[in-house]
Amino acid sequence: MHWLYLGVAILFETIGTTALKASDGMTRLGPAIIVVLAYILSFWLLALVLRVIPVGVAYAIWAGLGITLIAGIGWVLFGQRLDLPALIGMGLIIAGIVVINLFSKTVGH
C-alpha cells in the first residue's frame, strides 16, 4: 500500500506544481487553491510512506519522478523546450530510481 501512497503523493505534487505555474505567481485564486490543496495532500501521503520506506529513498523517488513528470508537463502544456542535456539528465534520474528499486536492499518490497 505504501507504494500506492507514494505514487499518489507524486501525482499530487505534480498537480500542485502544474497549478503553481498556472497561478501566475499565486495571483490567480483557482490555481492557487489547487496548489495549496495538492501540496497538503502530497506531503501528507509522503509522511505516511515514510513510516515504511527510508526517507532518503522515498524522497529520491518522489522528487525524481516529480522532476521528470513536471518537465514533460511543461513541454506538453506550456510549450517549454528541453534540450539534449536536460533529456539525458532526466533519463539518468529515472535510471537512478530504477536502480534503487531493483537493487537496493533498503527498499522494502
Kinemage of the C-alpha trace (Angstrom):
@kinemage 1
@onewidth
@group {chain A} dominant
@subgroup {mainchain}
@vectorlist {calphas} color= white
{ca met a 1} P 0.000 0.000 0.000
{ca his a 2} L 2.907 2.351 0.693
{ca trp a 3} L 3.929 2.263 -2.981
{ca leu a 4} L 0.417 3.317 -3.968
{ca tyr a 5} L 0.597 6.177 -1.454
{ca leu a 6} L 3.952 7.231 -2.893
{ca gly a 7} L 2.558 7.193 -6.422
{ca val a 8} L -0.439 9.295 -5.413
{ca ala a 9} L 1.842 11.676 -3.477
{ca ile a 10} L 3.882 12.151 -6.653
{ca leu a 11} L 0.686 12.724 -8.622
{ca phe a 12} L -0.499 15.430 -6.209
{ca glu a 13} L 2.941 17.052 -6.162
{ca thr a 14} L 2.848 17.165 -9.953
{ca ile a 15} L -0.660 18.638 -9.937
{ca gly a 16} L 0.415 21.229 -7.375
{ca thr a 17} L 3.469 22.269 -9.352
{ca thr a 18} L 1.477 22.478 -12.579
{ca ala a 19} L -1.083 24.664 -10.811
{ca leu a 20} L 1.773 26.752 -9.402
{ca lys a 21} L 2.797 27.648 -12.947
{ca ala a 22} L -0.833 28.323 -13.868
{ca ser a 23} L -1.332 30.501 -10.757
{ca asp a 24} L 0.833 33.256 -12.281
{ca gly a 25} L 2.780 33.941 -9.123
{ca met a 26} L -0.150 32.966 -6.871
{ca thr a 27} L -2.214 35.839 -8.304
{ca arg a 28} L -4.976 33.618 -9.728
{ca leu a 29} L -7.215 32.268 -6.967
{ca gly a 30} L -8.367 28.989 -8.559
{ca pro a 31} L -4.917 27.619 -9.389
{ca ala a 32} L -3.540 28.969 -6.077
{ca ile a 33} L -6.124 26.963 -4.131
{ca ile a 34} L -5.222 23.855 -6.131
{ca val a 35} L -1.527 24.451 -5.314
{ca val a 36} L -2.181 24.533 -1.564
{ca leu a 37} L -4.539 21.546 -1.514
{ca ala a 38} L -2.372 19.407 -3.781
{ca tyr a 39} L 0.783 20.085 -1.763
{ca ile a 40} L -1.006 19.342 1.525
{ca leu a 41} L -2.217 16.004 0.168
{ca ser a 42} L 1.168 15.217 -1.344
{ca phe a 43} L 3.093 15.866 1.874
{ca trp a 44} L 0.520 14.004 3.977
{ca leu a 45} L 0.819 10.921 1.764
{ca leu a 46} L 4.603 11.220 1.710
{ca ala a 47} L 4.555 11.320 5.524
{ca leu a 48} L 2.576 8.064 5.555
{ca val a 49} L 5.081 6.489 3.169
{ca leu a 50} L 7.969 7.464 5.462
{ca arg a 51} L 6.606 5.055 8.080
{ca val a 52} L 7.750 2.205 5.824
{ca ile a 53} L 10.271 3.450 3.251
{ca pro a 54} L 13.509 5.161 4.382
{ca val a 55} L 13.336 8.944 3.954
{ca gly a 56} L 16.268 9.162 1.526
{ca val a 57} L 14.837 6.537 -0.786
{ca ala a 58} L 11.257 7.816 -0.647
{ca tyr a 59} L 12.316 11.402 -1.228
{ca ala a 60} L 14.619 10.450 -4.113
{ca ile a 61} L 11.766 8.649 -5.847
{ca trp a 62} L 9.224 11.390 -5.028
{ca ala a 63} L 11.465 14.219 -6.202
{ca gly a 64} L 12.967 12.404 -9.183
{ca leu a 65} L 9.682 11.322 -10.685
{ca gly a 66} L 8.178 14.720 -9.896
{ca ile a 67} L 11.005 16.449 -11.780
{ca thr a 68} L 10.620 14.303 -14.860
{ca leu a 69} L 6.820 14.468 -14.879
{ca ile a 70} L 6.817 18.255 -14.491
{ca ala a 71} L 9.359 18.607 -17.289
{ca gly a 72} L 7.055 16.587 -19.542
{ca ile a 73} L 4.016 18.600 -18.491
{ca gly a 74} L 5.923 21.832 -19.103
{ca trp a 75} L 6.742 20.618 -22.598
{ca val a 76} L 3.176 19.499 -23.402
{ca leu a 77} L 1.059 22.160 -21.672
{ca phe a 78} L 3.309 25.197 -21.569
{ca gly a 79} L 5.405 24.749 -24.715
{ca gln a 80} L 8.668 24.640 -22.774
{ca arg a 81} L 11.545 23.053 -24.656
{ca leu a 82} L 14.012 20.518 -23.327
{ca asp a 83} L 17.463 20.290 -24.871
{ca leu a 84} L 19.533 17.119 -25.143
{ca pro a 85} L 21.460 17.612 -21.866
{ca ala a 86} L 18.165 18.113 -19.995
{ca leu a 87} L 16.726 14.933 -21.507
{ca ile a 88} L 19.885 12.975 -20.691
{ca gly a 89} L 19.836 14.271 -17.120
{ca met a 90} L 16.223 13.255 -16.648
{ca gly a 91} L 16.992 9.869 -18.142
{ca leu a 92} L 19.716 9.472 -15.526
{ca ile a 93} L 17.257 10.420 -12.792
{ca ile a 94} L 14.859 7.707 -13.988
{ca ala a 95} L 17.751 5.233 -14.230
{ca gly a 96} L 18.671 6.042 -10.628
{ca ile a 97} L 15.134 5.380 -9.463
{ca val a 98} L 15.115 2.051 -11.306
{ca val a 99} L 18.453 1.069 -9.736
{ca ile a 100} L 17.163 1.936 -6.256
{ca asn a 101} L 14.010 -0.111 -6.753
{ca leu a 102} L 15.641 -3.115 -8.368
{ca phe a 103} L 18.885 -3.452 -6.449
{ca ser a 104} L 18.772 -1.565 -3.144
{ca lys a 105} L 18.186 -3.631 -0.045
{ca thr a 106} L 17.000 -0.522 1.818
{ca val a 107} L 13.691 -0.543 -0.071
{ca gly a 108} L 11.085 -2.891 1.341
{ca his a 109} L 9.143 -4.618 -1.437
